[in-house]
Amino acid sequence: MLVTTKSSNSKILAIVIFLALFCTTALYPNVQAENHGVSLRIIEKTGDSEREHVYLLNKYPLEKITVEATGNILTVKQEDVVVMRVILKSSYYRIECNNKTFSKVNDKITFDLETGEQEEITIKIIYEMVTLTVDPIFKNVQVYINNIPRKSLKILKGRKACWAIDKGVVVLGQGFFRTELLAEKTSECITVDDDTIVKIKWVESPYVNTFKYGFLILLFVAIGEFAIILYSRRRKGRPENGKS
């Protein structure tokens, strides 16, 4: 009975050692692979919102990467080999990395990053924003910018923005003094490179003017005819000179 118990304990010990060796062998390559990689976080900041991309780069045999940004293309290289290319939203931006700020020189940004023992590198791309403001002049005219009911909106610099108003006719006054104003434009798409203010121009309706001026002409004609008739009657009612 004692021999059987020792044999069982030996088997259990052998199984435990085998499992420990298996786990160590299976997990070690993964740990080693993780030590050979660096996590690259690219954050795109647009106004108050941010979007993040995460990429895994190989550290070895090189221990530095080169970041190049031209136009709306961000490229990451190891020596002359392109390992990653990202299409950006706009061509107007600055880059922040390792507490440094990089701005475009001759429409290009280039800098090197030492990977060293770093496990993570963060590159933040901050886009330039501009404000488009549409002034409809009248308070009862609703403005939409990029289909958003706003009179003022921040957008990416260099991007096209579209504005529209909900009505092209504004009525002022009543009765004879009623005037219709027509908007010269009710919508437009423009490329915004700087802070821009669009003032909507209004002109008087030609139909209302025709009616109004026609009515005034008829009124003056009627007044003139009435004055002529009145003058004629007054002359007929006067006695002729030399008659008793």
C-alpha positions in Angstrom: 0.0 0.0 0.0 2.8 2.4 0.8 4.6 1.6 -2.5 1.4 2.4 -4.5 1.1 5.8 -2.8 4.7 6.8 -3.6 4.2 5.7 -7.2 1.1 7.9 -7.6 2.8 10.9 -6.1 5.7 10.5 -8.6 3.3 10.4 -11.5 1.5 13.5 -10.3 4.9 15.3 -9.9 6.0 14.3 -13.4 2.7 15.6 -14.9 3.1 18.9 -13.1 6.7 19.3 -14.3 5.7 18.5 -17.8 2.9 21.1 -17.8 5.2 23.7 -16.4 7.8 23.1 -19.1 5.2 23.1 -21.8 3.7 26.4 -20.7 7.1 28.0 -20.4 8.1 26.8 -23.9 4.8 27.9 -25.4 4.6 31.4 -23.9 8.3 32.4 -24.2 8.3 33.0 -27.9 5.3 35.4 -27.5 7.0 37.3 -24.8 10.2 37.5 -26.9 8.1 38.7 -29.9 6.5 41.4 -27.9 9.9 42.7 -26.8 10.9 42.9 -30.5 7.9 45.2 -31.4 6.9 48.8 -30.7 3.3 50.1 -30.6 2.8 53.2 -32.8 -0.2 55.3 -31.8 -1.3 57.9 -34.4 -3.9 60.3 -33.0 -5.8 62.7 -35.4 -7.2 65.7 -33.6 -9.9 67.5 -35.5 -11.3 70.4 -33.4 -12.5 68.8 -30.1 -12.7 65.3 -31.4 -9.9 62.7 -31.7 -9.5 59.5 -33.7 -6.8 57.0 -32.9 -5.0 54.3 -34.9 -2.6 51.7 -33.4 0.1 49.9 -35.4 2.7 47.4 -34.4 6.2 48.0 -35.8 9.3 45.8 -35.6 12.2 47.4 -33.7 15.0 45.2 -35.1 17.3 45.2 -36.8 16.8 49.0 -36.9 16.3 51.1 -33.8 14.9 54.2 -35.3 12.1 55.3 -37.7 11.7 58.3 -39.9 8.4 60.1 -40.1 7.6 62.1 -43.2 4.5 64.1 -43.9 3.9 65.7 -47.3 0.6 67.0 -48.5 -2.0 64.8 -46.9 0.2 61.7 -46.7 2.0 60.5 -43.6 4.8 58.0 -44.2 6.8 55.9 -41.6 10.1 54.5 -42.9 12.8 52.3 -41.6 15.8 53.5 -43.6 14.4 53.6 -47.2 11.8 51.0 -46.6 8.2 52.3 -46.2 6.6 50.3 -43.4 3.4 52.4 -43.1 1.5 55.0 -45.0 -1.6 56.9 -43.7 -3.9 59.2 -45.7 -4.7 62.3 -43.7 -7.9 64.4 -43.7 -6.2 67.6 -44.7 -2.9 69.1 -45.9 -3.0 71.8 -43.1 -1.7 70.4 -39.7 1.2 70.3 -37.2 2.6 67.2 -35.5 3.3 66.7 -31.8 5.7 63.9 -30.7 7.9 63.4 -27.6 6.9 66.9 -26.3 8.0 68.5 -29.5 6.0 70.3 -32.2 6.8 70.0 -35.8 5.4 72.4 -38.5 5.7 72.2 -42.2 8.8 73.6 -43.9 8.5 73.8 -47.7 5.3 71.9 -47.4 7.0 69.0 -45.6 7.6 67.6 -42.2 10.5 65.2 -41.5 12.0 63.9 -38.3 13.6 60.7 -36.8 12.4 58.8 -33.7 14.7 56.6 -31.7 12.8 53.5 -30.7 15.4 52.4 -28.1 13.6 50.5 -25.3 10.3 52.2 -25.9 7.3 50.0 -26.1 5.0 52.8 -27.4 5.4 55.9 -29.5 2.6 58.4 -29.9 2.3 60.8 -32.8 -0.5 63.4 -32.6 -1.6 65.2 -35.8 -3.4 68.4 -35.0 -5.4 69.8 -38.0 -5.8 73.5 -38.6 -9.4 74.6 -38.3 -11.1 77.7 -39.7 -14.5 79.2 -39.1 -17.2 79.7 -41.8 -19.9 82.2 -40.8 -23.0 82.9 -42.9 -24.9 86.1 -42.0 -28.4 86.0 -43.5 -29.1 89.6 -42.3 -32.7 88.7 -41.2 -33.3 86.7 -38.0 -36.1 84.6 -39.5 -33.9 83.0 -42.1 -32.4 79.7 -41.1 -28.8 78.9 -42.2 -27.4 75.4 -42.8 -23.7 74.7 -43.1 -22.8 71.2 -44.3 -26.4 70.3 -43.6 -26.1 71.4 -39.9 -28.4 74.1 -38.7 -25.7 76.6 -37.7 -24.8 80.1 -38.8 -21.2 79.5 -37.8 -19.1 76.3 -38.0 -15.5 75.2 -37.6 -14.2 73.2 -40.5 -10.9 71.8 -41.7 -8.8 74.4 -43.4 -8.6 73.9 -47.1 -11.7 71.8 -47.3 -14.9 72.6 -49.3 -18.0 73.6 -47.3 -21.5 74.1 -48.5 -24.1 76.5 -47.0 -27.8 77.1 -47.7 -30.7 79.1 -46.4 -34.2 77.8 -45.9 -36.0 80.7 -47.8 -35.1 82.9 -50.7 -37.8 85.5 -50.2 -38.3 87.9 -47.3 -41.5 90.1 -47.1 -41.3 93.5 -45.4 -44.2 95.9 -44.7 -47.9 95.5 -45.5 -50.3 96.8 -48.1 -49.0 99.3 -50.5 -45.7 99.5 -48.5 -45.2 95.7 -48.8 -41.8 94.9 -50.2 -40.4 91.5 -51.3 -36.6 90.9 -51.1 -35.0 88.1 -53.0 -31.7 86.5 -52.0 -29.1 86.7 -54.7 -27.9 83.2 -53.6 -29.7 80.6 -51.6 -26.8 78.1 -51.5 -23.1 77.8 -52.4 -20.1 75.5 -52.0 -16.8 77.2 -51.3 -13.2 76.2 -50.4 -12.4 77.8 -47.0 -8.7 78.6 -46.4 -9.2 81.3 -43.8 -11.9 82.5 -41.4 -14.7 83.5 -43.8 -17.9 85.6 -43.4 -20.5 85.3 -46.1 -23.2 88.0 -46.1 -26.3 87.2 -48.1 -27.3 90.0 -50.4 -30.9 90.8 -50.9 -32.5 92.7 -53.8 -36.1 94.0 -54.3 -38.4 91.7 -56.3 -38.9 93.1 -59.9 -42.5 92.0 -59.9 -43.4 93.9 -56.8 -41.5 97.0 -58.1 -43.4 96.8 -61.4 -46.7 96.6 -59.7 -45.8 99.4 -57.3 -44.4 101.7 -59.9 -47.3 100.9 -62.3 -49.8 101.7 -59.6 -48.0 105.0 -58.9 -48.1 105.9 -62.6 -51.8 105.2 -62.8 -52.4 107.2 -59.6 -50.5 110.2 -61.0 -52.4 110.0 -64.3 -55.7 109.9 -62.4 -54.7 112.9 -60.3 -53.6 114.8 -63.4 -56.9 114.1 -65.2 -58.9 115.1 -62.1 -56.9 118.3 -61.9 -57.6 119.1 -65.6 -61.3 118.4 -65.2 -61.5 120.5 -62.1 -59.6 123.4 -63.8 -61.9 123.2 -66.8 -65.1 123.4 -64.7 -63.8 126.4 -62.8 -63.0 128.3 -66.0 -66.4 127.6 -67.4 -68.1 128.9 -64.2 -66.3 132.3 -64.4 -68.1 135.3 -66.3 -66.5 136.5 -69.4 -64.8 139.9 -69.3 -66.8 142.8 -71.0 -70.3 141.1 -70.6 -73.0 142.7 -68.4 
